[in-house]
């Protein structure tokens, strides 16, 4: 299994992120680069360059773009995915995150834990959507999908 060695978020067409969103992005990028599993399988009978890869995520023309290059910046693949399948789970994730951040300020630990479990469940659902949308295009483990889902949420927030 190969990996992502560099990641860039193209948010140039989006409003500036809030400090909270910026922090989420930094943590997700750090975690992703520390540990990930990402491979491009051969497609349509064509071999794909081996990784490690450079990944650029963007939203262009209302589509999620995965622009993937080798470390020496040779084009490896580019996927344009519909945002539709992500919309509801991203919306649910932001709502539960808001509830969680509010709960941390005023609720007892048992209630915070229940909200956090729900938040993790929605995050896992988002990771499954990432894996489904990339099926046949890229092979990735659930932890990599979770971190990519966080970055997709960051992009969605501004998009």
C-alpha positions in Angstrom: 0.0 0.0 0.0 1.3 3.4 -0.9 0.6 6.7 0.9 0.0 10.4 0.7 3.2 12.3 1.5 2.0 15.9 0.8 -1.4 17.4 0.9 -2.7 20.8 -0.1 -6.2 22.3 0.2 -7.2 24.7 -2.5 -9.6 27.0 -0.8 -8.8 30.1 -2.9 -12.4 30.4 -4.1 -13.8 30.1 -0.5 -14.3 32.6 2.3 -11.5 32.6 4.9 -11.9 29.7 7.4 -12.8 30.4 11.0 -10.0 29.7 13.6 -11.9 26.5 14.5 -12.1 25.3 10.9 -8.4 26.2 10.4 -7.5 24.2 13.5 -9.5 21.2 12.3 -7.7 21.4 8.9 -4.3 21.5 10.5 -5.0 18.5 12.8 -6.5 16.5 10.0 -3.5 17.2 7.6 -1.0 16.4 10.4 -2.8 13.1 11.3 -3.2 12.2 7.6 0.5 12.7 6.8 1.6 10.9 10.0 -0.4 7.7 9.1 -2.3 6.9 5.9 -2.8 4.2 3.4 -3.6 5.4 -0.1 -3.0 3.6 -3.4 -4.1 4.1 -7.0 -5.0 0.8 -8.7 -4.5 0.2 -12.4 -7.5 1.6 -14.3 -8.8 0.9 -17.8 -5.8 -1.4 -18.4 -3.4 1.5 -17.7 -0.7 1.3 -15.0 -0.7 4.2 -12.6 2.5 5.6 -11.2 3.4 4.4 -7.7 3.3 6.6 -4.7 4.0 8.2 -2.4 1.6 10.9 -3.7 0.9 14.6 -3.5 -2.8 15.3 -3.0 -4.6 18.5 -3.8 -8.2 18.8 -2.7 -10.5 21.5 -4.1 -14.0 22.3 -4.9 -14.4 23.4 -8.6 -17.6 23.9 -10.5 -19.5 22.4 -7.5 -17.5 19.2 -7.6 -15.0 17.7 -5.2 -11.6 17.4 -7.0 -8.8 15.0 -6.0 -5.7 16.0 -8.0 -3.1 13.4 -7.4 0.6 13.6 -8.4 3.7 11.6 -7.7 6.4 13.1 -5.5 8.2 14.4 -8.6 4.9 16.1 -9.6 4.0 13.7 -12.4 0.2 13.6 -12.9 -1.1 10.3 -11.4 -4.8 10.8 -11.4 -7.6 13.3 -11.1 -11.1 12.6 -9.9 -14.1 14.9 -10.0 -16.8 13.8 -7.6 -20.3 15.0 -7.1 -20.8 16.8 -3.8 -24.4 15.5 -3.5 -23.5 12.2 -1.7 -21.5 14.2 0.9 -24.0 17.0 1.6 -26.2 15.3 4.2 -23.5 13.6 6.2 -21.4 16.9 6.2 -24.4 18.8 7.4 -25.1 16.2 10.1 -21.4 16.2 11.2 -21.4 20.0 11.6 -24.6 20.0 13.6 -23.3 17.3 16.0 -20.0 19.1 16.3 -21.8 22.3 17.3 -23.8 20.3 19.9 -20.6 18.7 21.2 -18.8 22.1 21.5 -21.8 23.5 23.3 -22.1 20.5 25.6 -18.4 20.7 26.6 -19.1 24.1 28.1 -22.1 23.2 30.2 -23.1 19.5 30.4 -21.9 16.7 32.6 -19.3 14.2 31.3 -21.9 11.4 30.7 -23.9 13.6 28.3 -20.8 14.9 26.6 -19.7 11.2 26.0 -23.1 10.3 24.5 -22.8 13.3 22.0 -19.2 12.4 21.3 -20.2 8.8 20.4 -22.8 10.1 18.0 -20.2 12.5 16.5 -17.8 9.6 15.9 -20.6 7.6 14.4 -21.4 10.3 11.9 -17.7 10.8 11.2 -17.5 7.0 10.4 -20.4 7.3 8.1 -18.7 10.2 6.3 -15.6 8.0 5.9 -17.7 5.2 4.4 -19.1 7.7 1.9 -15.5 8.7 1.0 -14.5 5.1 0.5 -17.6 4.4 -1.6 -17.1 7.4 -3.8 -13.4 6.5 -4.4 -14.1 2.8 -5.0 -12.3 1.6 -8.1 -10.3 4.9 -8.2 -8.3 4.7 -5.0 -7.7 2.2 -2.3 -7.6 3.6 1.3 -8.2 2.4 4.8 -10.9 3.6 7.1 -8.6 5.9 9.1 -7.4 7.6 5.9 -11.0 8.0 4.8 -11.9 9.5 8.2 -9.2 12.1 7.8 -10.1 12.9 4.2 -13.7 13.3 5.3 -12.6 15.9 7.8 -10.8 17.8 5.0 -13.9 17.5 2.8 -15.9 19.0 5.6 -13.5 21.9 5.8 -13.9 22.5 2.1 -17.7 22.1 2.3 -17.9 24.6 5.1 -16.7 27.3 2.7 -18.4 25.9 -0.3 
